[in-house]
Amino acid sequence: MLFEELVNEIGGAAVQKRAVTDLRVLNEAYDYDRPSSFSRGMRIDLNGLVVLLISGTASIDENGETVHVGDFRAQCWRMFYNITGLLEAEGATWHDIVRTTFYLRDIDRDYGAFNEERTAFYKEQGLDPLPASTGIQAKLCRPELLVEGEAIALFRRRKPTAEGAV
């Protein structure tokens, strides 16, 4: 579909949005000791086109605790696990992701390991093409966090199946 056709299709549609969450994998921001004012993600529906904006997600468990302190590679995999849970909660997969941004506490030290883990994860997911992506060095919200990722997914709303999933 051409971009112009896409704009025409969604141009007059009402914008519907709601927060994305998956408490099976990580808690909400309001459960933190120092509350933060954000959603784990935002779902935007535009006349059958769905955009998921996944907020910065790190190696945090369902109780809001940092896991894998000091283990960069394990933190990468927990981050991927958490993003996967948020996608699945909305009927999406990594194949729907079009853009990612990853924040590394020490990009000089950890980028090689990060790229190895990301490559292995993407290969496991069977991604082709790969999402557009940017890597940034940043001070993260907790001193023990070494990596954080955010993502944008784009897909057409799935039609309900016999089991009722969308």
C-alpha positions as CSV (number, residue, x, y, z in Angstrom):
1,M,0.0,0.0,0.0
2,L,1.3,3.4,-0.9
3,F,1.9,5.9,1.9
4,E,-0.8,8.2,0.4
5,E,-3.4,5.4,0.4
6,L,-2.5,4.6,4.0
7,V,-3.0,8.3,5.0
8,N,-6.3,8.4,3.2
9,E,-7.5,5.2,4.9
10,I,-6.7,6.4,8.4
11,G,-7.2,10.1,7.8
12,G,-10.8,10.4,9.0
13,A,-10.6,7.7,11.6
14,A,-11.1,8.3,15.3
15,V,-7.9,7.8,17.3
16,Q,-8.3,5.4,20.1
17,K,-5.6,4.9,22.7
18,R,-5.1,2.9,25.9
19,A,-2.3,1.9,28.1
20,V,-0.4,-1.4,27.5
21,T,0.6,-3.7,30.4
22,D,1.5,-7.2,31.2
23,L,1.7,-7.8,35.0
24,R,2.9,-11.4,34.4
25,V,6.3,-10.0,33.4
26,L,6.8,-6.6,35.0
27,N,4.9,-4.2,37.3
28,E,3.4,-0.8,36.6
29,A,5.3,2.4,37.2
30,Y,2.9,3.4,40.0
31,D,4.2,0.5,42.1
32,Y,7.7,1.9,42.3
33,D,9.1,3.4,45.5
34,R,9.5,6.6,43.7
35,P,6.4,6.8,41.4
36,S,7.0,7.6,37.7
37,S,4.3,9.1,35.6
38,F,4.2,6.9,32.5
39,S,2.6,3.8,31.0
40,R,4.6,0.7,30.1
41,G,3.3,1.2,26.6
42,M,0.5,2.9,24.6
43,R,-1.7,1.2,22.1
44,I,-3.1,3.5,19.3
45,D,-5.8,2.2,17.0
46,L,-6.4,4.0,13.8
47,N,-9.2,2.4,11.7
48,G,-7.7,-1.1,11.9
49,L,-4.0,0.0,12.0
50,V,-2.4,-0.5,15.4
51,V,0.6,1.3,16.7
52,L,2.3,0.1,19.9
53,L,4.7,2.4,21.6
54,I,6.6,0.4,24.2
55,S,8.3,2.6,26.9
56,G,11.8,2.1,28.1
57,T,11.9,-1.5,29.5
58,A,14.7,-3.1,31.4
59,S,15.6,-6.1,33.6
60,I,12.7,-5.6,36.0
61,D,10.5,-8.5,37.3
62,E,6.8,-8.8,38.0
63,N,7.4,-7.4,41.5
64,G,9.2,-4.3,40.3
65,E,12.6,-5.6,41.4
66,T,15.8,-5.3,39.3
67,V,17.0,-8.8,38.3
68,H,20.4,-10.0,37.1
69,V,22.3,-7.2,38.8
70,G,25.8,-7.1,37.4
71,D,25.1,-9.5,34.5
72,F,24.8,-7.5,31.3
73,R,23.9,-10.4,29.1
74,A,21.2,-11.7,31.4
75,Q,19.7,-8.1,31.7
76,C,19.5,-8.0,27.9
77,W,17.5,-11.3,27.8
78,R,15.2,-10.1,30.6
79,M,14.6,-6.9,28.7
80,F,13.7,-8.8,25.6
81,Y,11.4,-11.1,27.6
82,N,9.6,-8.1,29.1
83,I,9.1,-6.4,25.7
84,T,7.9,-9.7,24.3
85,G,5.3,-9.9,27.1
86,L,4.1,-6.4,26.4
87,L,3.8,-7.2,22.7
88,E,1.9,-10.5,23.3
89,A,-0.5,-8.7,25.7
90,E,-1.7,-6.8,22.6
91,G,-1.6,-9.6,20.1
92,A,1.7,-8.6,18.5
93,T,5.1,-10.1,18.0
94,W,8.7,-9.0,17.3
95,H,7.8,-9.3,13.6
96,D,5.5,-6.3,14.1
97,I,8.3,-4.1,15.4
98,V,9.6,-1.4,13.0
99,R,11.8,0.6,15.3
100,T,13.8,0.1,18.5
101,T,16.0,2.3,20.7
102,F,18.4,0.8,23.2
103,Y,20.1,2.6,26.0
104,L,23.4,1.3,27.4
105,R,24.9,2.6,30.7
106,D,28.4,2.1,29.2
107,I,28.3,1.7,25.4
108,D,32.1,1.5,25.0
109,R,32.2,-1.5,27.4
110,D,29.0,-3.3,26.6
111,Y,28.1,-2.6,22.9
112,G,29.9,-5.7,21.6
113,A,28.1,-8.0,24.1
114,F,24.8,-6.2,23.4
115,N,25.1,-6.6,19.7
116,E,25.9,-10.4,20.2
117,E,22.8,-10.8,22.4
118,R,20.5,-8.8,20.2
119,T,21.7,-10.7,17.1
120,A,21.1,-14.0,18.8
121,F,17.6,-12.9,20.0
122,Y,16.6,-11.6,16.6
123,K,17.8,-14.8,14.9
124,E,15.8,-16.8,17.4
125,Q,12.8,-14.7,16.5
126,G,13.4,-15.2,12.8
127,L,13.4,-11.4,12.0
128,D,13.9,-10.4,8.4
129,P,14.0,-7.5,7.8
130,L,15.5,-6.3,11.1
131,P,13.9,-3.3,12.8
132,A,15.4,0.2,12.4
133,S,17.4,0.8,15.6
134,T,19.5,3.3,17.5
135,G,21.9,2.6,20.4
136,I,22.6,5.4,22.9
137,Q,24.7,5.7,26.0
138,A,22.6,6.9,28.9
139,K,22.4,7.1,32.7
140,L,19.4,4.8,33.4
141,C,16.8,5.3,36.2
142,R,18.3,2.7,38.5
143,P,22.1,2.5,39.1
144,E,22.1,-1.3,38.7
145,L,20.5,-1.3,35.3
146,L,22.9,-1.7,32.4
147,V,20.5,-1.8,29.4
148,E,17.0,-0.6,28.6
149,G,15.0,-0.8,25.3
150,E,12.0,0.7,23.8
151,A,10.1,-0.3,20.6
152,I,7.5,0.8,18.1
153,A,5.3,-1.9,16.6
154,L,2.9,-1.4,13.7
155,F,0.3,-3.9,12.5
156,R,-3.2,-4.3,11.3
157,R,-5.7,-5.3,13.9
158,R,-6.1,-9.1,13.9
159,K,-9.5,-10.5,13.2
160,P,-11.0,-12.5,16.0
161,T,-10.3,-16.3,15.8
162,A,-12.6,-19.1,16.8
163,E,-10.9,-19.0,20.3
164,G,-11.8,-15.3,20.6
165,A,-8.2,-13.9,20.4
166,V,-7.8,-10.6,18.5
